[in-house]
Each structure stands twice: as C-alpha cells, then as structure tokens.
C-alpha cells in the first residue's frame, strides 16, 4: 500500500502571481511556461476566459 506522501498533490507554488501555474506545472510534470502561456492566450479575447479560471484555481488550490 502506498503512503500518502507518494501521491502527487495539487498545491500552489511560490510563483509570479498566485502560484497557480507553478502548482499545475509541478502536478503535471511540465514547465510552468506552458500554463502561463495558456492563461495569457485565454486573456486575449477579453480577459474573462483567462482571468476567471485563474482566480477560481487560486481560491480552490491550497497553498503548499
């Protein structure tokens, strides 16, 4: 049986703004650059499609 510490946990990391992109990157094992780029692209059509998910994730994901 695996211990709890062996499981990946989604946590915000110390990052540029809220640590959401860093936390997502650590959880999925990819660079935070790609998540930052995704949220930046989602901001282009008016802000809400990128800002709203980021703020919701900032509230939902616990800090490390």
Secondary structure by P-SEA (a helix, b strand, c coil): ccccccccccccccccccaaaaaaaaaacccaaaaaaaaaaaacccccccaaaaaaaaaccccc
